[in-house]
Amino acid sequence: MRPTSITAVAEAPQPGGVAARWYERVLPAWQVTYSLLNWNPHFQSVPGELRRLRQFLEKNCVTVSSAVDVGCGDGAITARLRDMLGLQRISGVDLNHELAERARGRGIEVIEADMETLTSPSKYDLVVSYGSLHHAADTRQFVRTLGRLSIGYVLIVDNTVRQNALHRVTGSRHFPLELSPYRTRSSEEIVSAFDDGFRVIGSATFRNANVFHDRSFVLARKLVVSCEL
Ligand SMILES: C[S@@+](CC[C@H](N)C(=O)[O-])C[C@H]1O[C@@H](n2cnc3c(N)ncnc32)[C@H](O)[C@@H]1O
């Protein structure tokens, strides 16, 4: 999928010193370059990432027969997840009609809805958010929405804050050259967004082909509430 157009959005600077403030000032120039090149390094790393994801799910003994991919885009990854997990049923959710149509062309049933407020009577063994969390305004609210769709697991794969020495010195998440205008969440923030109805059973962070941020997988299992009459 080619990235959707990205406009240079100045975010509130993170707490930090002079270097961070200077960096926030030059940042929009990098974002314009990113838009002009229409290049997203994330997509170079997808095959390796899916291999890692398969190992991650196997290690956590995840076997499922239905799934929904929330923020499925053009469905390229949704279709690969379907094949990788041998799913009988896969759906997607996306607000973008053009992308939803492309996903339908890949045999995915797509609900065109806002993923942040979505309610659906359908429930799935696995609810996936693959690279869509950073579009959500409120992490907890979004994770709660994912949780309502699940009868088994919730899996979040997204960019997370890279914590290297340079980030610590400058105090800026934009160092070095974080190009995304979207707020990147730390893996701790993702883990802590799950409420008592879920237990986080797996969390792993990897380097992307992208040098700007890390990529995390967080897997949570829904706790079964026993209802004795
Ligand atoms: C970075 S793309 C990821 C697409 C796909 N999961 C992938 O990894 O190739 C994020 C997707 O989330 C969708 N999206 C963003 N905000 C949304 C919202 N509020 N409701 C539904 N979809 C949304 C966008 O249309 C886009 O397709």
The ligand as a Tripos MOL2 file, in Angstrom:
@<TRIPOS>MOLECULE
LIG
   27    29     1     0     0
SMALL
NO_CHARGES

@<TRIPOS>ATOM
      1 C1         -0.8500    3.0980    8.4050 C.3       1 LIG1
      2 S1         -2.3290    2.4910    7.6580 S.3       1 LIG1
      3 C2         -2.1700    0.7480    8.0060 C.3       1 LIG1
      4 C3         -2.9400   -0.0720    7.0180 C.3       1 LIG1
      5 C4         -2.6920   -1.5760    7.1170 C.3       1 LIG1
      6 N1         -3.1030   -2.0980    8.3980 N.3       1 LIG1
      7 C5         -1.2140   -1.8750    6.8630 C.2       1 LIG1
      8 O1         -0.4550   -2.0900    7.8100 O.co2     1 LIG1
      9 O2         -0.8360   -1.8690    5.6770 O.co2     1 LIG1
     10 C6         -3.6180    2.9700    8.7980 C.3       1 LIG1
     11 C7         -5.0200    2.6660    8.2900 C.3       1 LIG1
     12 O3         -5.9580    3.0690    9.2850 O.3       1 LIG1
     13 C8         -7.0570    3.6920    8.6450 C.3       1 LIG1
     14 N2         -7.6800    4.6160    9.6060 N.ar      1 LIG1
     15 C9         -7.1330    5.7130   10.1750 C.ar      1 LIG1
     16 N3         -7.9870    6.2830   11.0260 N.ar      1 LIG1
     17 C10        -9.1110    5.5090   11.0050 C.ar      1 LIG1
     18 C11       -10.3640    5.5660   11.6800 C.ar      1 LIG1
     19 N4        -10.6310    6.5280   12.5700 N.pl3     1 LIG1
     20 N5        -11.2570    4.5990   11.4410 N.ar      1 LIG1
     21 C12       -11.0220    3.6160   10.5420 C.ar      1 LIG1
     22 N6         -9.8490    3.5060    9.8720 N.ar      1 LIG1
     23 C13        -8.9120    4.4350   10.0960 C.ar      1 LIG1
     24 C14        -6.4670    4.4040    7.4370 C.3       1 LIG1
     25 O4         -7.4610    4.6160    6.4390 O.3       1 LIG1
     26 C15        -5.3880    3.4090    7.0160 C.3       1 LIG1
     27 O5         -5.8920    2.4930    6.0760 O.3       1 LIG1
@<TRIPOS>BOND
     1     1     2 1
     2     2     3 1
     3     2    10 1
     4     3     4 1
     5     4     5 1
     6     5     6 1
     7     5     7 1
     8     7     8 2
     9     7     9 1
    10    10    11 1
    11    11    12 1
    12    11    26 1
    13    12    13 1
    14    13    14 1
    15    13    24 1
    16    14    15 ar
    17    14    23 ar
    18    15    16 ar
    19    16    17 ar
    20    17    18 ar
    21    17    23 ar
    22    18    19 1
    23    18    20 ar
    24    20    21 ar
    25    21    22 ar
    26    22    23 ar
    27    24    25 1
    28    24    26 1
    29    26    27 1
@<TRIPOS>SUBSTRUCTURE
     1 LIG1         1 GROUP 0 **** ****
